[in-house]
Amino acid sequence: MALIRWEPAAELNTIQNEMNRLFNTFFGQPAPAGRGGAPSRRWIPAMDLIETADQYVLRADLPGLSDDDVNIQLEDNVLTISGERRTQQEHQEEGYYRIERAFGGFARSLTLPEGVDPDGVQAHFDRGVLEIRIPKPEQKKPLQVQITLGTHPTGDTKTIESSDKADPQANSRDPVPASA
């Protein structure tokens, strides 16, 4: 009988792969097969979102893509960046090689605040970095009403007196002025 060394890291890797397969099956995203039947990685480009005083700036790393490979869509305050990075086929006759870069379609969505002007959104693509500038919506300013103290807006004032017969002194001490 041969002794087999236990490697906990390999066990954890196996468990992680099985959990990923389970979640992909549950959420309806089958793992696409790469070379040799091994599952390939899904590509999700990294994005940064920065807030300045008057706008939001979104930067997405899209290496190897051109502006024709990327689609930007704004609908119902949801900004969606989508596109596809295609594989570059290499032919090698001897040995083997390894492909670690992920390829395929992607889509990233970001919900914007209410009131963003779609005509003010600007996109710029340079050296594999997509930059989208989104102007902040104007904040609704509260309406302020000036209060004047001690004066009446109109010169006509009336005094309201009590008609309560039970207590003739009820309102006689403090008459209340009222407008006409």
C-alpha positions in Angstrom: 0.0 0.0 0.0 1.4 3.4 -1.0 1.3 6.4 1.1 -0.1 9.6 -0.4 0.8 12.9 1.0 -2.1 15.2 1.9 -1.9 18.7 0.4 -4.5 21.0 2.0 -4.0 23.8 -0.6 -4.9 21.3 -3.4 -8.0 20.3 -1.4 -9.1 24.0 -1.0 -8.6 24.6 -4.7 -10.7 21.6 -5.6 -13.5 22.8 -3.2 -13.3 26.3 -4.7 -13.6 24.9 -8.3 -16.6 22.8 -7.3 -18.3 25.8 -5.6 -17.7 27.9 -8.7 -19.2 25.2 -10.9 -22.2 24.9 -8.5 -22.9 28.7 -8.6 -22.4 28.8 -12.3 -24.9 26.1 -12.7 -27.4 27.6 -10.3 -27.3 31.1 -11.8 -27.5 29.8 -15.4 -24.0 30.7 -16.5 -22.3 27.6 -17.8 -18.5 27.6 -17.6 -17.2 27.9 -21.1 -14.6 25.3 -22.0 -11.1 26.5 -22.8 -8.2 24.6 -24.2 -8.1 20.9 -23.2 -11.6 21.1 -21.8 -10.5 23.2 -18.8 -12.9 26.0 -17.8 -11.8 29.4 -19.0 -12.0 32.6 -17.0 -14.7 35.1 -17.7 -13.3 38.6 -18.3 -14.6 41.5 -16.3 -12.7 44.7 -16.8 -11.7 46.7 -13.8 -13.4 50.1 -13.3 -12.8 53.1 -11.0 -15.5 55.7 -10.1 -14.3 59.1 -8.9 -16.5 61.9 -7.7 -15.4 65.5 -8.3 -17.1 68.7 -7.4 -19.2 68.9 -10.6 -19.0 65.4 -12.2 -18.5 61.7 -11.8 -15.5 60.2 -13.7 -15.5 56.5 -14.6 -12.3 54.9 -15.8 -12.3 51.3 -17.2 -9.2 49.3 -18.2 -9.9 47.8 -21.6 -6.4 46.6 -22.8 -6.2 45.4 -26.4 -9.5 46.9 -27.4 -10.3 49.8 -29.8 -13.1 52.3 -29.5 -15.0 50.2 -32.1 -15.0 47.2 -29.8 -16.8 49.1 -26.9 -20.4 50.1 -26.7 -21.7 52.7 -24.1 -25.4 53.0 -23.5 -27.4 55.2 -21.1 -31.0 54.1 -20.5 -33.2 54.8 -17.5 -30.3 56.2 -15.4 -28.3 53.0 -16.0 -24.9 53.4 -17.8 -23.8 50.1 -19.4 -20.4 49.5 -20.9 -20.2 46.4 -23.1 -17.9 44.8 -25.7 -15.9 41.9 -26.6 -12.2 41.0 -26.5 -11.4 38.4 -29.1 -8.7 35.7 -28.8 -5.6 35.9 -30.8 -4.9 32.5 -32.3 -1.3 31.4 -32.1 0.0 28.3 -33.8 2.9 26.5 -32.2 4.1 23.1 -33.5 6.3 21.9 -30.6 5.8 21.8 -26.9 2.9 23.5 -25.2 2.1 27.0 -24.0 -0.3 28.5 -21.5 -3.0 31.1 -22.1 -3.9 33.1 -18.9 -5.5 36.2 -20.4 -9.3 36.0 -20.4 -11.3 36.7 -23.6 -14.9 37.1 -24.5 -17.8 39.4 -24.1 -18.3 41.6 -21.1 -20.9 44.1 -19.7 -20.7 46.3 -16.7 -23.6 48.5 -15.5 -23.7 51.4 -13.2 -26.8 53.1 -11.8 -26.6 56.9 -12.0 -28.4 59.4 -9.8 -31.8 60.8 -10.9 -31.6 63.8 -13.1 -28.4 63.2 -15.0 -28.4 64.9 -18.4 -27.6 62.2 -21.0 -26.4 64.9 -23.5 -23.7 66.0 -21.1 -22.0 62.5 -20.9 -18.6 62.5 -22.6 -16.4 59.4 -23.4 -12.8 59.3 -24.3 -10.7 56.2 -25.1 -6.9 56.4 -25.0 -4.3 53.6 -24.7 -6.7 51.0 -23.5 -8.4 53.2 -20.8 -12.0 54.3 -21.3 -12.8 57.5 -19.5 -16.5 58.6 -19.1 -17.3 62.0 -17.6 -20.9 62.3 -16.2 -22.1 65.7 -15.1 -23.7 65.7 -11.7 -27.4 66.5 -11.7 -28.4 69.9 -10.3 -29.5 69.7 -6.7 -33.0 71.0 -6.0 -32.6 74.1 -3.8 -35.2 74.6 -1.1 -37.4 77.6 -1.5 -36.8 80.1 1.2 -39.6 82.4 2.3 -38.7 85.6 4.1 -40.6 86.1 7.4 -41.3 89.6 8.5 -41.9 90.3 12.2 -44.1 92.8 13.8 -45.8 94.2 10.6 -48.8 93.2 8.6 -48.6 92.8 4.8 -51.8 94.8 4.5 -53.1 97.7 6.4 -56.5 96.2 7.0 -56.8 94.4 10.3 -59.8 93.3 12.2 -60.2 92.3 15.8 -62.0 89.1 16.5 -64.0 89.1 19.7 -65.6 86.3 21.6 -69.2 85.5 21.2 -69.1 83.2 24.3 -71.9 84.4 26.6 -70.8 82.2 29.5 -67.5 84.2 30.1 -67.7 87.8 28.9 -64.0 88.3 29.8 -62.7 85.3 27.8 -61.2 87.2 24.9 -61.6 90.8 26.0 -58.1 91.0 27.4 -56.2 89.9 24.3 -57.9 90.8 21.0 -56.5 88.9 17.9 -56.0 90.9 14.7 -57.1 89.2 11.5 -56.7 90.1 7.8 -59.7 90.9 5.7 
